[in-house]
Amino acid sequence: MKILRVWTLALLAVPVMAAPAVAAPVVEPAPALVARYNFDGGAVAGRISELSGRGSALTVRGANNGAVGFVAMGAGRYATFPAPCAATTVTCAKAIMEAPDDADLDPGIRNFRWAAAVRLTRAQLTGSANVMQKGVATADSQWKLQIGGPTGRAQCVVVARGSGQTFAAISARPVIDGSWHRVVCQRTGAVLTISVDGVPGERVTIPATLSMDNNLPLRVGGPNFARGADMYHGQIDDVYAQLG
């Protein structure tokens, strides 16, 4: 009995170990639209309404008598841009739409999606054509959707802030057949993807630390009015950007 009591005391003396602490899960904010334009209301006093409630209106700008038109399609409208002109023409009509710099459009390293519906023919593609972009490749950083010449494939392009590294995801097939196509670009962590009408294109690995952040405006239809700029000459509808 004495031995039994000794073992009982020894068992009682063993300390109870606390359960290891469990870190609280990291909760990412839900994805949110931060800019959307469907052009159904056309331009009022040169401005196109923003529909997400977080972005700014687009302002229509033109050069050399260029203008953005708004054409009825069913119950809505789409935007149409000036036609290409001869390479020898000095004063070619150009038009873009732009919204001011917005922190919601500077995702840094966060997940980000940008998209538009496009309609373009081979004759309307005179080189690369910028559908939508924020930033330029030679300053700060950039994210962009363009139609690349001469093959006419959609391209999602990102340029890293600081390093200037450039990455592009390219669609599986051309989009210059005169039909409407929905093009979606997405940066998710260290992956850049593109899809056209739901069909995946390239998946490109990018640095997880790649940051997209600049103080330039959002532009739709071209980068600027410089001679030789990559202007878009077709139609665009339902442009949006999503953060997260």
Backbone hydrogen bonds in HBPLUS format (Angstrom, degrees):
<---DONOR---> <-ACCEPTOR-->    atom                        ^
c    i                          cat <-CA-CA->   ^        H-A-AA   ^      H-
h    n   atom  resd res      DA  || num        DHA   H-A  angle D-A-AA Bond
n    s   type  num  typ     dist DA aas  dist angle  dist       angle   num
A0005-ARG N   A0001-MET O   3.05 MM   4  6.32 152.8  2.13 145.8 152.3     1
A0006-VAL N   A0002-LYS O   3.09 MM   4  6.45 148.7  2.19 148.4 156.7     2
A0007-TRP N   A0003-ILE O   3.15 MM   4  6.49 162.9  2.18 155.3 158.3     3
A0008-THR N   A0004-LEU O   3.06 MM   4  6.26 151.3  2.15 145.1 153.5     4
A0009-LEU N   A0005-ARG O   3.03 MM   4  6.26 157.0  2.08 146.5 151.6     5
A0010-ALA N   A0006-VAL O   2.97 MM   4  6.24 155.5  2.03 148.1 155.4     6
A0011-LEU N   A0007-TRP O   3.02 MM   4  6.22 156.4  2.07 146.4 151.6     7
A0012-LEU N   A0008-THR O   3.05 MM   4  6.28 155.0  2.11 145.4 152.4     8
A0013-ALA N   A0009-LEU O   3.05 MM   4  6.24 130.8  2.30 140.6 152.9     9
A0013-ALA N   A0010-ALA O   3.20 MM   3  5.18 135.6  2.41  93.7 105.8    10
A0014-VAL N   A0011-LEU O   3.30 MM   3  5.63 160.4  2.34 107.6 113.1    11
A0032-ALA N   A0243-LEU O   2.89 MM 211  5.44 157.8  1.94 149.9 156.6    12
A0243-LEU N   A0032-ALA O   2.91 MM 211  5.44 156.5  1.96 159.4 152.5    13
A0034-VAL N   A0241-ALA O   2.92 MM 207  5.77 169.9  1.93 146.9 150.1    14
A0241-ALA N   A0035-ALA O   2.86 MM 206  5.18 148.9  1.95 147.4 147.2    15
A0051-LEU N   A0036-ARG O   2.91 MM  15  5.24 168.1  1.92 146.6 150.5    16
A0037-TYR N   A0239-VAL O   2.81 MM 202  5.20 155.4  1.87 155.3 160.2    17
A0239-VAL N   A0037-TYR O   2.86 MM 202  5.20 141.2  2.01 162.1 159.2    18
A0042-GLY N   A0039-PHE O   2.98 MM   3  5.11 161.6  2.02 108.7 114.3    19
A0044-VAL N   A0047-ARG O   2.88 MM   3  5.23 163.0  1.91 150.4 146.6    20
A0047-ARG N   A0044-VAL O   3.08 MM   3  5.23 152.3  2.16 104.1 112.5    21
A0060-VAL N   A0046-GLY O   2.92 MM  14  5.41 167.1  1.93 155.5 158.5    22
A0048-ILE N   A0058-LEU O   2.76 MM  10  4.98 156.3  1.81 143.2 151.2    23
A0058-LEU N   A0048-ILE O   3.03 MM  10  4.98 149.5  2.12 142.4 146.3    24
A0059-THR N   A0098-GLU O   2.78 MM  39  5.31 162.3  1.81 142.1 146.0    25
A0098-GLU N   A0059-THR O   2.97 MM  39  5.31 154.7  2.04 138.4 145.1    26
A0061-ARG N   A0096-ILE O   2.88 MM  35  5.44 174.6  1.89 162.3 161.1    27
A0096-ILE N   A0061-ARG O   2.92 MM  35  5.44 158.6  1.97 152.5 159.2    28
A0063-ALA N   A0094-LYS O   2.90 MM  31  5.20 157.4  1.95 145.8 144.9    29
A0066-GLY N   A0063-ALA O   3.00 MM   3  5.23 146.0  2.12 105.1 115.7    30
A0094-LYS N   A0063-ALA O   3.02 MM  31  5.20 166.5  2.04 150.4 151.1    31
A0069-GLY N   A0080-THR O   2.90 MM  11  5.04 162.7  1.93 150.9 153.2    32
A0080-THR N   A0069-GLY O   2.83 MM  11  5.04 153.8  1.90 140.6 144.2    33
A0071-VAL N   A0078-TYR O   2.94 MM   7  5.47 149.8  2.03 155.1 159.6    34
A0078-TYR N   A0071-VAL O   2.94 MM   7  5.47 143.8  2.08 141.8 152.2    35
A0073-MET N   A0076-GLY O   2.80 MM   3  5.31 164.9  1.82 134.0 134.6    36
A0076-GLY N   A0073-MET O   3.10 MM   3  5.31 151.7  2.18 130.7 127.3    37
A0079-ALA N   A0236-ILE O   2.94 MM 157  5.27 158.4  1.98 174.1 167.6    38
A0236-ILE N   A0079-ALA O   2.87 MM 157  5.27 157.2  1.92 148.5 155.4    39
A0081-PHE N   A0234-GLY O   3.08 MM 153  5.75 162.7  2.11 163.9 169.0    40
A0089-THR N   A0086-ALA O   2.96 MM   3  5.39 161.8  2.00 115.0 121.0    41
A0097-MET N   A0220-VAL O   2.99 MM 123  5.12 152.3  2.07 145.3 153.3    42
A0220-VAL N   A0097-MET O   2.78 MM 123  5.12 158.7  1.82 157.0 161.3    43
A0099-ALA N   A0218-LEU O   2.92 MM 119  5.14 150.7  2.00 139.5 148.7    44
A0218-LEU N   A0099-ALA O   2.92 MM 119  5.14 144.6  2.05 147.4 156.0    45
A0105-LEU N   A0102-ASP O   2.90 MM   3  5.44 153.1  1.97 116.2 124.7    46
A0106-ASP N   A0103-ALA O   3.07 MM   3  5.11 163.0  2.10 108.6 111.7    47
A0110-ARG N   A0107-PRO O   3.02 MM   3  5.31 161.3  2.06 134.3 132.8    48
A0108-GLY N   A0212-MET O   2.89 MM 104  4.52 156.2  1.95 142.8 134.8    49
A0212-MET N   A0108-GLY O   3.01 MM 104  4.52 154.5  2.08 107.6 112.5    50
A0244-GLY N   A0111-ASN O   2.84 MM 133  4.68 163.0  1.87 139.3 133.7    51
A0112-PHE N   A0187-ARG O   2.99 MM  75  5.26 156.6  2.05 144.0 150.9    52
A0187-ARG N   A0112-PHE O   2.79 MM  75  5.26 170.7  1.80 165.3 168.6    53
A0113-ARG N   A0242-GLN O   2.85 MM 129  4.99 156.2  1.90 151.3 155.8    54
A0242-GLN N   A0113-ARG O   2.75 MM 129  4.99 161.8  1.78 149.3 152.2    55
A0114-TRP N   A0185-CYS O   3.02 MM  71  5.32 154.6  2.08 137.1 144.8    56
A0185-CYS N   A0114-TRP O   2.84 MM  71  5.32 169.3  1.86 164.5 167.7    57
A0115-ALA N   A0240-TYR O   3.01 MM 125  5.52 158.9  2.05 157.2 158.5    58
A0240-TYR N   A0115-ALA O   3.03 MM 125  5.52 161.5  2.07 146.5 148.2    59
A0116-ALA N   A0183-VAL O   3.10 MM  67  5.64 152.1  2.18 151.5 160.1    60
A0183-VAL N   A0116-ALA O   2.93 MM  67  5.64 174.0  1.94 162.3 160.8    61
A0117-ALA N   A0237-ASP O   2.87 MM 120  5.00 168.4  1.88 162.1 158.1    62
A0237-ASP N   A0117-ALA O   2.90 MM 120  5.00 151.3  1.99 142.1 144.7    63
A0118-VAL N   A0181-HIS O   2.81 MM  63  5.38 159.3  1.85 152.4 156.3    64
A0181-HIS N   A0118-VAL O   2.86 MM  63  5.38 146.1  1.98 148.1 159.3    65
A0119-ARG N   A0235-GLN O   3.02 MM 116  5.12 148.8  2.13 143.4 140.8    66
A0235-GLN N   A0119-ARG O   2.94 MM 116  5.12 169.8  1.95 154.4 157.8    67
A0178-GLY N   A0120-LEU O   2.98 MM  58  5.04 151.8  2.06 140.3 131.6    68
A0124-GLN N   A0121-THR O   3.05 MM   3  5.22 136.9  2.24 100.4 112.5    69
A0125-LEU N   A0122-ARG O   3.15 MM   3  5.35 159.3  2.20 106.5 112.9    70
A0129-ALA N   A0147-ILE O   2.83 MM  18  5.08 158.2  1.88 145.1 152.7    71
A0147-ILE N   A0129-ALA O   2.80 MM  18  5.08 159.1  1.84 144.5 150.9    72
A0130-ASN N   A0230-ASP O   3.03 MM 100  5.76 174.3  2.03 138.2 139.1    73
A0131-VAL N   A0145-LEU O   2.87 MM  14  5.55 146.4  1.98 142.9 153.5    74
A0221-GLY N   A0131-VAL O   2.87 MM  90  4.94 149.1  1.97 123.0 133.2    75
A0132-MET N   A0145-LEU O   3.29 MM  13  5.41 159.0  2.34 140.9 145.8    76
A0145-LEU N   A0132-MET O   2.89 MM  13  5.41 159.4  1.93 162.8 163.5    77
A0133-GLN N   A0219-ARG O   2.93 MM  86  5.47 144.8  2.05 153.4 162.2    78
A0219-ARG N   A0133-GLN O   2.88 MM  86  5.47 167.1  1.90 163.9 167.9    79
A0134-LYS N   A0143-TRP O   3.03 MM   9  5.69 154.0  2.10 162.4 167.9    80
A0143-TRP N   A0134-LYS O   3.19 MM   9  5.69 147.3  2.30 144.1 153.8    81
A0139-ALA N   A0136-VAL O   3.34 MM   3  5.74 172.9  2.34 115.0 116.9    82
A0141-SER N   A0139-ALA O   2.78 MM   2  5.93 106.2  2.33 120.5 106.6    83
A0142-GLN N   A0159-VAL O   3.21 MM  17  4.87 157.7  2.26 129.4 127.8    84
A0159-VAL N   A0142-GLN O   2.85 MM  17  4.87 157.6  1.90 142.2 141.6    85
A0144-LYS N   A0157-VAL O   2.86 MM  13  5.08 143.5  1.99 154.6 156.8    86
A0157-VAL N   A0144-LYS O   2.92 MM  13  5.08 167.9  1.93 144.9 149.0    87
A0146-GLN N   A0155-GLN O   2.96 MM   9  5.25 164.6  1.98 151.9 157.0    88
A0155-GLN N   A0146-GLN O   2.72 MM   9  5.25 152.9  1.80 165.8 165.8    89
A0148-GLY N   A0153-ARG O   2.87 MM   5  5.53 164.3  1.90 161.8 156.6    90
A0152-GLY N   A0148-GLY O   2.72 MM   4  5.19 140.8  1.87 158.3 171.7    91
A0175-VAL N   A0152-GLY O   2.77 MM  23  5.89 158.1  1.82 160.0 157.1    92
A0171-SER N   A0154-ALA O   2.88 MM  17  5.26 158.4  1.93 157.8 159.1    93
A0156-CYS N   A0169-ALA O   2.86 MM  13  5.15 163.5  1.88 152.7 158.2    94
A0169-ALA N   A0156-CYS O   2.87 MM  13  5.15 154.4  1.94 145.3 152.9    95
A0158-VAL N   A0167-PHE O   2.95 MM   9  5.46 159.3  1.99 154.9 160.5    96
A0167-PHE N   A0158-VAL O   2.95 MM   9  5.46 159.3  1.99 159.8 165.7    97
A0160-ALA N   A0165-GLN O   2.85 MM   5  5.23 157.7  1.89 149.1 156.0    98
A0164-GLY N   A0160-ALA O   3.04 MM   4  5.00 146.1  2.16 134.7 140.0    99
A0161-ARG N   A0211-SER O   2.87 MM  50  5.44 152.8  1.95 153.2 161.8   100
A0202-GLU N   A0170-ILE O   3.09 MM  32  5.52 166.8  2.11 146.8 151.0   101
A0197-ASP N   A0182-ARG O   2.81 MM  15  5.03 162.6  1.84 148.6 152.9   102
A0184-VAL N   A0195-SER O   2.96 MM  11  5.32 164.6  1.98 153.8 158.1   103
A0195-SER N   A0184-VAL O   2.99 MM  11  5.32 142.3  2.14 144.4 154.4   104
A0186-GLN N   A0193-THR O   3.04 MM   7  5.27 157.0  2.10 144.4 143.7   105
A0193-THR N   A0186-GLN O   2.84 MM   7  5.27 162.9  1.87 153.7 159.6   106
A0188-THR N   A0191-VAL O   2.86 MM   3  5.29 164.0  1.89 160.3 164.7   107
A0191-VAL N   A0188-THR O   3.04 MM   3  5.29 146.4  2.16 118.3 128.7   108
A0206-ILE N   A0190-ALA O   2.92 MM  16  4.92 164.3  1.94 122.2 127.4   109
A0192-LEU N   A0204-VAL O   2.80 MM  12  5.08 159.8  1.84 150.9 157.9   110
A0204-VAL N   A0192-LEU O   2.85 MM  12  5.08 173.8  1.85 155.6 157.0   111
A0201-GLY N   A0194-ILE O   2.76 MM   7  5.29 154.1  1.82 158.9 150.2   112
A0196-VAL N   A0199-VAL O   3.00 MM   3  5.19 156.2  2.05 137.7 140.0   113
A0199-VAL N   A0196-VAL O   2.90 MM   3  5.19 166.1  1.92 117.2 119.9   114
A0210-LEU N   A0207-PRO O   2.99 MM   3  5.19 166.0  2.01 110.4 114.2   115
A0232-TYR N   A0221-GLY O   3.03 MM  11  5.01 164.9  2.05 138.2 133.4   116
A0229-ALA N   A0226-ALA O   3.04 MM   3  5.35 150.9  2.12 136.1 132.2   117
A0231-MET N   A0229-ALA O   2.86 MM   2  5.69 130.0  2.11 111.5  95.9   118
